[in-house]
Amino acid sequence: MDVIEYAAPSVQHIHLHWSGNQTVLYGWASSENGMPLLCKNPTSLLSKITLHAYQLRLSSLKGIMGNREQMEKPRSDAWIEAMERFRGSLIRMHDKSMLSNTKRVKVALIDDGIDLQDFNTYRFAQCTGVSYCSSDISNGDPWWKSTNGHGTIMANMISRINPWVQLEVIKVQSSPSYVHGDGARSMSPRSAADAINAAVVRGADIISMSWTITDVGFRMSVLSDSASNVDGDKRRADENDLKLLQSAIDDAVKGDKRLLICSAADDVRLNGDNTFPYSQAPELILRMGSTGPQANRDLGSGSGGSITYYLPGNQVAEDRRPHSAKPVVYHNGSSVSTALAAGLASLIMYCCHCLHSCQAGAEYENCAKALRSHANMRKAFNSINRYFEWKDDEKIVPVWGPFGDKSSMLDKATNSEDKIKVLKELVACLCLDIK
């Protein structure tokens, strides 16, 4: 919208062409940075907006959706839209100074770094970082430069859900993957071990790892298909590095002091048993798979037995940046689901901190600490499913239930006392079984 306002300040009639993507439609209607902003400008000459909608042919829909019941299921877009509406409601509370001096939740993002100029802070998010790339000795590979842009996407997904996050960006060494192919990259086990240790030292509440590292046995079996003689020294080096990674994971999960979240491999050959970090502590790490366009499990995430929850990860649109003229980009994979899960988990903790900061009681600060436990965060996610009574799949997290309802109630509340009451109701719902 900023582009239109800058390039055509005297525009009187705007034509919008919509092909059916819900995220785009919600963006145009957004009160934060959509069409309503142009209409509110007192100097605007805009008097008419025409929406041209193009529907898919019914015959093409039949191949995608089997029956009417399936067509009526909420789309993955509903997940993002509900969280963005809640974010807007909470931002308005901050803007009116109803919430101040609230403790931030520290999320360690272990990835390939982030490009600071492309990091969307939503005016609130903060970040710092460190690099564990070998080439960083000469400052040639710092944390604030993403190797392939992956870390930047993950950072934006986290701050999109929780813009009050304190992001600890920890960059790790990566190289082209000979196991997965298709442009995929493989994380260095030694570098990943250093990164996890750093996250612990930095006091991270949550460690987000949108990647997997395969065990030596599987990796060598794949490589041996194309190489008759696998280098023994290389195998021993890999095994030693993986031992460092295993030790780092063991230390990180001790004492329920931080929540670890990782992604599925998005490779049907791999399950939780042969991929790190999950395989080292399967009972203490949340492992995320992705949902398809109709909020159903994406089979590409692999075996459901080793997936803790499924979150959006299929054609997830980037949030629009006000001053960017770039087209909307869509992202796929359980790495996106993992970042969204880290954002959601940190937001639940942050809501507890908000209530503590406004003198609602010390029990809310204790609840925020308790949520760093794998078991307690699972209870919170399960409460979301239970609130909406989503009986189709207990591993789906239908946030449009509690967060959608409470955002509407927050917007309708006319004073700070009523808004705080709504926030208390949300936290009570999510933390009902947490002690």
C-alpha positions in Angstrom: 0.0 0.0 0.0 2.9 2.3 0.7 4.1 1.8 -2.9 0.7 2.9 -4.2 0.6 5.9 -1.9 4.1 6.9 -3.0 3.9 6.2 -6.7 0.3 7.4 -7.3 -0.7 9.8 -4.5 -3.6 11.2 -6.6 -5.1 7.8 -7.5 -8.9 7.8 -7.5 -9.8 4.2 -8.6 -7.8 1.0 -7.8 -8.4 -2.3 -9.5 -7.4 -5.4 -7.5 -7.2 -8.7 -9.3 -7.6 -11.7 -6.9 -7.0 -15.4 -8.0 -8.3 -16.9 -4.8 -5.4 -16.8 -2.3 -6.8 -16.0 1.1 -3.5 -14.5 2.5 -3.5 -11.9 -0.2 -7.1 -11.0 0.4 -6.5 -10.6 4.2 -3.5 -8.5 3.4 -5.6 -6.0 1.3 -8.2 -5.8 4.1 -5.6 -5.5 6.9 -6.1 -2.4 9.1 -2.4 -2.4 9.9 -1.1 -1.8 6.3 -3.9 -2.6 3.9 -6.4 -0.7 1.9 -8.1 0.9 4.9 -4.9 3.0 5.5 -5.3 4.6 2.1 -9.0 5.4 2.8 -8.1 7.0 6.2 -5.6 9.4 4.7 -7.3 12.8 4.7 -5.4 13.9 1.6 -6.4 10.8 -0.4 -8.5 11.2 -3.5 -9.3 7.5 -3.6 -13.1 7.0 -4.1 -13.4 3.6 -5.6 -11.9 0.1 -5.2 -12.9 -2.7 -7.7 -12.1 -6.3 -6.8 -11.8 -8.7 -9.7 -12.1 -12.2 -8.4 -11.2 -15.2 -10.6 -12.6 -18.6 -9.5 -11.1 -22.0 -10.3 -13.3 -24.2 -12.5 -15.3 -26.6 -10.5 -13.9 -29.5 -12.4 -10.4 -28.6 -11.3 -11.6 -28.4 -7.7 -12.9 -31.9 -7.7 -9.5 -33.4 -8.1 -8.2 -31.4 -5.1 -11.2 -31.7 -2.7 -13.0 -35.0 -2.3 -16.3 -33.8 -0.7 -18.2 -30.9 0.8 -17.0 -31.6 4.3 -13.4 -31.3 3.2 -14.1 -28.1 1.3 -15.5 -26.5 4.5 -12.4 -27.2 6.6 -10.4 -24.1 7.5 -7.4 -23.5 5.3 -3.8 -23.2 6.5 -4.3 -19.5 5.8 -6.7 -19.3 8.7 -3.9 -20.2 11.0 -1.7 -17.3 9.9 -4.6 -14.9 9.7 -5.7 -15.7 13.3 -2.3 -15.1 14.7 -1.8 -11.9 12.8 -5.1 -10.6 14.1 -4.1 -11.5 17.7 -0.7 -9.8 17.1 -2.5 -6.6 16.0 -4.7 -6.7 19.1 -1.7 -7.0 21.4 0.2 -4.3 19.5 -2.7 -1.9 20.1 -2.5 -2.7 23.8 1.2 -1.8 23.8 0.6 1.3 21.8 -1.8 2.5 24.5 0.8 1.7 27.2 -1.4 -1.0 28.8 1.6 -3.3 28.8 5.1 -2.0 29.6 8.4 -3.3 30.8 7.4 -6.8 29.9 10.1 -9.4 29.9 11.0 -10.7 26.5 11.2 -14.4 25.6 14.7 -15.3 24.3 14.6 -17.5 21.2 17.8 -19.0 19.9 17.5 -19.4 16.1 20.2 -21.8 15.0 20.4 -21.5 11.2 22.5 -19.9 8.4 22.3 -16.4 9.8 19.9 -13.6 8.9 20.1 -10.6 6.6 19.3 -7.7 9.0 18.0 -5.4 6.2 15.3 -8.0 5.5 14.4 -8.8 9.1 10.8 -7.7 9.9 10.8 -6.4 13.5 7.2 -5.0 13.5 8.7 -2.2 15.5 9.4 -4.4 18.5 11.6 -7.4 17.8 15.2 -7.3 18.9 18.1 -9.5 17.8 21.7 -10.2 18.4 23.9 -13.1 17.4 27.1 -15.0 17.0 28.6 -17.0 14.2 30.1 -20.5 14.4 31.3 -20.6 10.8 35.0 -21.4 10.4 35.4 -18.5 7.9 34.1 -16.0 10.5 37.7 -15.6 11.8 38.2 -12.7 9.3 34.6 -11.5 9.8 33.7 -12.8 6.3 30.8 -14.9 7.4 29.1 -13.0 10.3 25.7 -13.9 11.8 24.1 -10.9 10.2 24.6 -12.3 6.7 22.5 -15.3 5.7 24.2 -17.9 3.6 21.2 -18.8 1.6 18.4 -16.7 3.0 16.9 -19.6 5.0 17.6 -18.1 8.4 16.0 -14.8 7.4 12.8 -16.6 6.4 12.8 -18.4 9.7 13.4 -15.2 11.7 10.6 -13.4 10.0 8.2 -16.3 10.6 9.1 -16.2 14.4 8.7 -12.4 14.7 5.5 -12.6 12.6 3.9 -14.5 15.4 5.7 -12.9 18.3 7.1 -9.4 17.5 8.3 -9.0 21.1 10.8 -11.8 20.8 14.5 -11.4 21.8 16.1 -13.3 18.9 19.5 -14.9 19.5 20.8 -15.6 15.9 23.4 -18.4 16.0 24.9 -19.0 12.6 26.2 -22.5 11.8 28.5 -23.9 9.1 26.6 -25.5 6.2 27.5 -27.1 2.9 25.7 -28.7 -0.1 23.9 -31.9 0.9 24.9 -35.0 -1.0 22.1 -37.0 0.8 19.1 -34.8 0.0 20.2 -33.1 -3.2 18.0 -30.6 -5.1 20.0 -27.6 -3.7 19.5 -28.7 -0.1 22.2 -27.9 2.4 23.7 -29.9 5.3 24.6 -28.5 8.7 28.0 -29.2 10.2 27.5 -31.4 13.3 30.4 -29.8 15.1 29.2 -26.3 14.3 25.7 -27.2 15.4 27.0 -28.6 18.7 28.8 -25.3 19.3 25.6 -23.4 18.4 23.5 -25.4 20.9 26.1 -24.9 23.6 26.0 -21.2 22.9 22.2 -21.1 23.1 22.5 -22.6 26.6 25.1 -20.2 27.7 23.1 -17.2 26.4 20.1 -18.3 28.5 17.7 -19.1 25.6 14.2 -20.0 26.7 13.5 -21.7 23.3 16.0 -23.2 20.8 14.6 -23.3 17.2 16.3 -25.7 14.8 14.7 -25.8 11.4 17.1 -28.4 10.0 18.1 -32.1 10.5 21.4 -33.9 10.5 21.3 -37.6 9.4 23.3 -40.2 11.4 26.5 -41.6 10.0 25.1 -45.0 9.1 22.3 -43.7 6.9 24.6 -41.0 5.3 27.2 -43.6 4.4 24.7 -46.0 3.0 23.5 -43.3 0.6 27.0 -42.2 -0.4 28.1 -45.7 -0.9 25.5 -46.1 -3.6 27.6 -43.8 -5.8 31.0 -44.4 -4.2 32.4 -47.9 -3.9 35.0 -46.9 -1.2 33.9 -44.6 1.6 36.8 -42.9 3.3 37.3 -44.4 6.8 38.9 -41.2 8.2 35.9 -39.2 7.0 33.5 -41.6 8.8 35.5 -41.4 12.0 35.5 -37.6 11.8 31.8 -37.6 11.3 31.3 -39.9 14.2 33.4 -37.7 16.5 31.5 -34.6 15.4 28.1 -36.3 16.0 29.3 -37.3 19.5 29.8 -33.6 20.2 26.4 -32.9 18.9 24.8 -35.6 21.0 26.5 -34.2 24.1 25.3 -30.7 23.4 21.7 -31.9 23.0 21.9 -33.9 26.2 23.1 -30.8 28.1 20.4 -28.6 26.5 17.5 -30.7 27.5 18.6 -31.1 31.1 16.4 -29.7 33.9 13.5 -28.4 31.7 15.3 -25.0 31.5 14.7 -24.5 27.8 12.3 -25.8 25.1 13.9 -27.4 22.0 11.9 -27.4 18.8 13.1 -29.1 15.5 11.8 -29.9 12.1 11.0 -33.1 10.3 13.4 -34.0 7.5 10.8 -33.6 4.7 12.3 -36.8 3.2 10.2 -40.0 3.3 13.4 -42.1 3.7 14.1 -40.5 7.1 12.3 -40.7 10.4 13.0 -39.5 13.9 15.3 -42.5 14.6 18.0 -41.5 12.1 18.0 -37.7 12.3 19.4 -35.3 14.8 18.6 -33.4 17.0 15.3 -35.3 17.6 16.8 -38.8 17.8 19.0 -37.9 20.7 16.1 -36.9 23.0 12.8 -37.9 21.4 10.8 -37.5 24.6 12.2 -34.0 25.3 12.1 -32.3 21.9 9.1 -31.0 19.9 9.4 -32.2 16.3 7.3 -30.3 13.7 5.7 -31.5 10.5 3.8 -29.3 8.0 0.1 -29.1 7.1 -1.3 -29.0 3.6 -3.6 -26.3 2.3 -6.7 -27.7 4.1 -5.0 -27.9 7.5 -4.4 -31.6 7.0 -1.1 -33.5 7.5 1.4 -33.1 4.7 2.6 -36.6 3.9 6.0 -35.2 2.8 6.8 -34.6 6.5 7.3 -38.3 6.9 6.1 -40.7 9.6 3.5 -39.3 11.9 4.7 -41.4 14.8 7.8 -39.1 15.3 5.9 -35.8 14.6 4.7 -34.0 17.7 2.5 -31.4 15.9 1.7 -30.3 12.4 1.7 -26.5 11.6 1.4 -24.6 8.4 4.2 -25.4 6.0 2.6 -25.6 2.6 2.5 -22.4 0.4 2.9 -20.1 3.4 3.1 -16.6 2.1 5.7 -14.2 3.5 4.2 -11.2 5.4 4.1 -8.1 3.4 6.7 -5.4 4.2 5.3 -1.9 3.9 8.2 -0.4 1.9 8.9 -3.4 -0.3 7.9 -3.6 -3.9 8.8 -7.3 -4.2 6.1 -9.8 -5.1 4.7 -12.1 -2.3 6.9 -15.2 -1.9 5.6 -18.5 -0.7 7.6 -21.0 1.4 7.2 -24.8 1.9 8.4 -27.4 4.3 8.5 -28.3 8.0 11.2 -25.8 8.6 8.5 -23.1 8.2 6.3 -25.1 10.6 9.2 -25.2 13.2 9.7 -21.4 13.1 5.9 -20.8 13.4 5.9 -23.2 16.4 8.8 -21.3 18.0 6.9 -18.1 17.5 3.7 -19.5 19.0 5.5 -21.1 22.0 7.3 -17.8 22.7 4.1 -15.8 22.4 2.3 -18.0 24.9 5.2 -17.4 27.3 5.1 -13.7 26.5 1.4 -13.4 27.4 2.3 -14.8 30.8 5.0 -12.2 31.2 2.5 -9.5 30.1 0.2 -10.4 32.9 3.0 -10.4 35.4 4.2 -7.0 34.3 0.8 -5.5 34.9 0.7 -6.8 38.5 -1.7 -9.6 37.8 0.2 -12.0 40.0 3.5 -13.8 40.4 1.9 -17.1 39.3 2.1 -15.9 35.7 5.8 -15.5 35.8 6.1 -19.0 37.3 3.8 -20.2 34.4 6.1 -18.7 31.8 9.1 -20.6 33.4 7.1 -23.8 33.5 6.3 -23.6 29.8 10.0 -24.1 29.0 9.3 -27.8 29.8 8.6 -30.0 26.8 5.7 -31.6 28.7 4.1 -28.4 29.7 4.3 -26.8 26.3 2.7 -29.9 24.9 -0.2 -29.3 27.4 -0.5 -25.8 26.1 -0.6 -26.9 22.5 -3.1 -29.6 23.3 -5.3 -27.0 25.1 -5.5 -25.2 21.8 -6.8 -28.3 20.1 -9.2 -29.0 22.9 -10.6 -25.4 22.9 -11.6 -25.7 19.3 -12.7 -29.4 19.7 -10.7 -30.3 16.7 -11.5 -34.1 16.6 -10.1 -34.8 13.2 -6.5 -34.8 14.3 -5.1 -34.2 17.8 -1.7 -33.2 16.3 -3.2 -30.2 14.5 -3.0 -26.9 16.4 -6.1 -24.9 15.4 -5.1 -21.4 16.8 -8.1 -19.8 15.1 -10.1 -21.1 18.0 -8.6 -19.4 21.2 -6.5 -16.8 19.5 -9.2 -15.9 17.0 -11.8 -15.5 19.7 -9.7 -13.6 22.1 -8.4 -11.1 19.5 -12.0 -10.2 18.8 -12.7 -9.8 22.5 -9.6 -7.7 23.0 -10.7 -5.4 20.2 -14.2 -5.1 21.7 -13.0 -4.4 25.2 -13.2 -0.6 25.9 -10.7 -0.3 28.8 -7.5 -1.8 30.1 -9.1 -3.7 32.9 -11.4 -5.6 30.4 -8.5 -6.2 28.0 -6.3 -7.7 30.8 -9.3 -9.9 31.8 -9.4 -11.3 28.3 -5.7 -11.9 28.3 -6.1 -13.8 31.7 -8.8 -15.9 30.2 -6.5 -16.9 27.3 -3.6 -17.8 29.5 -6.0 -19.7 31.9 -7.2 -21.7 28.9 -3.7 -22.5 27.6 -2.1 -23.2 31.0 -5.0 -25.0 32.6 -3.1 -28.2 33.3 0.3 -26.6 34.0 1.6 -26.4 37.6 
